[in-house]
Amino acid sequence: MINFNVPPYVETAADYIQECVKNQKICGDGTYTKKCSAWIEERTHTAKCLLTTSCTHATEMAALLAGVKAGDEVIMPSYTFVSTADAFVLRGAVPVFVDIRPDTMNIDETKIEAAITERTKGIVPVHYAGISCEMDTIMDIAARHGLWVIEDAAQGILSTYKGKPLGTIGDYGCFSFHETKNYSMGEGGALLIRDAENIEHAEIIREKGTDRSKFFRGQVDKYTWVDYGSSYLPSDMNAAYLYAQLEIADVINDKRLALWNRYYENLSPLAEAGKLVLPTVPAGCVHNAHMFYAKAADLKERTALIAHLKANEILSVFHYIPLHTAPAGVKYGRFHGEDICTTRESERLFRLPMYYTLTEEQVDYICEKVKEFYA
Ligand SMILES: *Cc1c(COP(=O)(O)O)cnc(C)c1O
């Protein structure tokens, strides 16, 4: 069976984790947490990176930092993971969903402005498949209306938009290191902070509302409760697992891109024949091969294709059920405008296996079986 996902693992991780255990240093903000944050800061040129227990938690931190309150409205796509909305619903805010673009499955930037009301406080672009949203337009709308931007870059590490790393363009950016992502620590994530003046507040929120980070830097004599907060630090053992992958991040990225390109080339004849729709990478976007997806004609054809692949020992899966159609989405959010693409395109989309240890031969075999289905 060819699995849909195999979590990334690099052998040096076992040594690094053992080192944490032997030194009895497994709590948060240890050696490996610092190494991971420093690596991310260097690669993304962001003011600060704080490692978190998940991308969900990084987004919750961003919502707290942005001062989101009950009744605030936050604009986001409906075609996304639940955490994008949850982080704001937890603060009593209302997710206002707008339609997506069919070419990238990202929020349709031309539909954002019409959804803005006097209650709107921010925009949450989600970079689907590690391919950037149209950030120039989004940042321009935000600036003109005085809104913050929190990027859900859960899938976007090492991707760029016009040369800028995803997660560093908005006020805050959130990465995921869940086991389904390009780099993993089992459960984990990171908050990227663009503006230096927001760093101290973020450190306080992450450390249960205390100034403990300052204490460790020797800036205060003892630490105390200074604000609201929670506990968003991962164990250093998880960071050790992640750091082993970051050390060879480019090797992993290149391998994924090679597999992605091979899928694309193999399936291009089907796209040219009008059978399948392949993903679009807009000019100015460099992606990280987080995912290889394609679109069948409709739900019925997709269901049959997934079954055909499964019969050939290949696991292919569909993706998000639009949030505005889910029970919590109906309860807490609303869709602005017409759902032209969100439901229709989400019902057509399927994802093919994509992970570091997948081989080119396996990609060829998978493509052969997709072609067989359409023959
Ligand atoms: C994976 C993912 C998340 C959640 O990440 P966790 O680290 O599991 O909390 C949020 N948003 C998107 C778009 C994701 O793909």
The ligand as an SDF file (V2000), in Angstrom:
LIG
                    3D

 15 15  0  0  0  0  0  0  0  0999 V2000
   -2.3200   21.8010    9.6360 C   0  0  0  0  0  0  0  0  0  0  0  0
   -3.0710   23.0710    9.5570 C   0  0  0  0  0  0  0  0  0  0  0  0
   -3.4590   23.7770   10.7070 C   0  0  0  0  0  0  0  0  0  0  0  0
   -3.3010   23.2420   12.1020 C   0  0  0  0  0  0  0  0  0  0  0  0
   -2.0210   22.8990   12.4600 O   0  0  0  0  0  0  0  0  0  0  0  0
   -1.7560   22.2170   13.8880 P   0  0  0  0  0  0  0  0  0  0  0  0
   -0.2770   22.3660   14.0540 O   0  0  0  0  0  0  0  0  0  0  0  0
   -2.1940   20.8020   13.7750 O   0  0  0  0  0  0  0  0  0  0  0  0
   -2.5270   22.9500   14.9060 O   0  0  0  0  0  0  0  0  0  0  0  0
   -4.0740   25.0020   10.5430 C   0  0  0  0  0  0  0  0  0  0  0  0
   -4.3280   25.5150    9.3340 N   0  0  0  0  0  0  0  0  0  0  0  0
   -3.9920   24.8590    8.2040 C   0  0  0  0  0  0  0  0  0  0  0  0
   -4.2830   25.4900    6.8790 C   0  0  0  0  0  0  0  0  0  0  0  0
   -3.3730   23.6070    8.2820 C   0  0  0  0  0  0  0  0  0  0  0  0
   -3.0500   22.9700    7.1520 O   0  0  0  0  0  0  0  0  0  0  0  0
  1  2  1  0
  2  3  1  0
  2 14  2  0
  3  4  1  0
  3 10  2  0
  4  5  1  0
  5  6  1  0
  6  7  2  0
  6  8  1  0
  6  9  1  0
 10 11  1  0
 11 12  2  0
 12 13  1  0
 12 14  1  0
 14 15  1  0
M  END
$$$$
